[in-house]
Amino acid sequence: MKLIVEASEGFIYLVSITGVTGARASIESRVEFLIQEIKKATNKPVAVGFGISKPEHVAQIAQWGADGAIVGSAMVKLLGEAKSPEEGLKHLETLTRSLRAAIP
């Protein structure tokens, strides 16, 4: 852990799953432990990514002490499924606002 936090710049990107990125039903409980361990080792912000796709996920990791959430695949999926760029951007705005609202 010490080597990771020393080598990082700006913030720590905590990958919440083993495997490939993509939306998940829930966040593994071990992420809470990892956030706490990283926080013990550094004052740098900790952002959690991989599998974060819903407001519930953002609220959960925020409650566990994460400083940020990184959402990628869910946004790409919304844009890809939209009938037009405008529709995609509208859906993206709605998702982004719901994710932001989940942060206490």
C-alpha positions as CSV (number, residue, x, y, z in Angstrom):
1,M,0.0,0.0,0.0
2,K,2.8,2.4,0.9
3,L,4.4,2.0,-2.5
4,I,1.1,2.8,-4.3
5,V,0.4,5.9,-2.3
6,E,4.0,7.2,-2.7
7,A,3.9,6.6,-6.5
8,S,0.6,8.2,-7.0
9,E,0.0,11.9,-8.0
10,G,-3.1,13.9,-7.3
11,F,-5.4,11.1,-6.1
12,I,-5.7,7.4,-5.6
13,Y,-7.8,5.5,-8.1
14,L,-9.2,2.5,-6.3
15,V,-10.3,-0.2,-8.7
16,S,-13.3,-1.7,-7.0
17,I,-13.4,-5.1,-8.8
18,T,-11.0,-7.7,-10.2
19,G,-11.7,-8.2,-13.9
20,V,-13.1,-5.9,-16.5
21,T,-15.0,-2.7,-16.1
22,G,-18.8,-2.4,-16.5
23,A,-21.9,-1.9,-14.5
24,R,-22.5,-4.1,-11.5
25,A,-25.5,-4.7,-9.2
26,S,-23.6,-3.8,-6.1
27,I,-20.2,-2.8,-4.7
28,E,-18.2,-5.5,-3.0
29,S,-17.9,-4.9,0.7
30,R,-14.1,-5.3,0.6
31,V,-14.0,-1.9,-1.0
32,E,-14.9,-0.4,2.4
33,F,-11.8,-2.0,3.9
34,L,-9.6,-0.9,1.0
35,I,-10.8,2.7,1.3
36,Q,-10.0,2.7,5.0
37,E,-6.5,1.2,4.5
38,I,-5.6,3.7,1.8
39,K,-6.9,6.6,4.0
40,K,-4.6,5.3,6.8
41,A,-1.6,5.5,4.4
42,T,-2.2,8.9,2.8
43,N,-4.0,12.2,2.8
44,K,-4.6,12.1,-0.9
45,P,-8.2,11.8,-2.1
46,V,-9.5,8.4,-2.9
47,A,-11.8,7.9,-5.9
48,V,-13.4,4.6,-6.6
49,G,-14.1,3.3,-10.1
50,F,-14.9,0.1,-12.1
51,G,-18.5,-1.0,-11.6
52,I,-19.8,2.3,-10.3
53,S,-23.0,3.1,-12.3
54,K,-25.8,4.0,-10.0
55,P,-26.6,6.7,-7.4
56,E,-26.8,3.9,-4.8
57,H,-23.2,2.9,-5.6
58,V,-22.0,6.5,-5.2
59,A,-23.9,6.9,-1.9
60,Q,-22.4,3.6,-0.6
61,I,-18.7,4.5,-1.4
62,A,-19.2,8.0,-0.1
63,Q,-20.5,6.5,3.2
64,W,-17.4,4.3,3.3
65,G,-15.2,7.4,3.0
66,A,-14.4,7.7,-0.7
67,D,-13.7,11.2,-1.9
68,G,-14.9,10.6,-5.4
69,A,-16.6,8.2,-7.9
70,I,-15.4,7.4,-11.4
71,V,-18.2,6.4,-13.8
72,G,-17.3,5.4,-17.3
73,S,-19.1,2.4,-18.8
74,A,-22.6,3.5,-17.7
75,M,-22.1,6.8,-19.5
76,V,-20.7,5.2,-22.6
77,K,-23.7,2.8,-22.6
78,L,-26.2,5.7,-22.4
79,L,-24.6,7.5,-25.2
80,G,-24.3,4.4,-27.4
81,E,-28.0,3.4,-26.9
82,A,-29.4,6.9,-27.6
83,K,-31.3,7.5,-30.8
84,S,-29.4,10.8,-31.3
85,P,-26.5,12.7,-29.9
86,E,-28.9,15.2,-28.3
87,E,-30.9,12.4,-26.6
88,G,-27.7,10.8,-25.4
89,L,-26.5,14.1,-23.9
90,K,-29.9,14.5,-22.2
91,H,-29.7,11.0,-20.6
92,L,-26.1,11.7,-19.6
93,E,-27.1,14.9,-17.9
94,T,-29.9,13.1,-16.0
95,L,-27.5,10.3,-14.9
96,T,-24.8,12.8,-13.9
97,R,-27.3,14.8,-11.8
98,S,-28.6,11.7,-10.1
99,L,-25.0,10.6,-9.2
100,R,-24.1,14.0,-7.9
101,A,-27.3,14.1,-5.8
102,A,-26.2,10.8,-4.1
103,I,-23.2,12.5,-2.5
104,P,-24.1,13.6,1.0
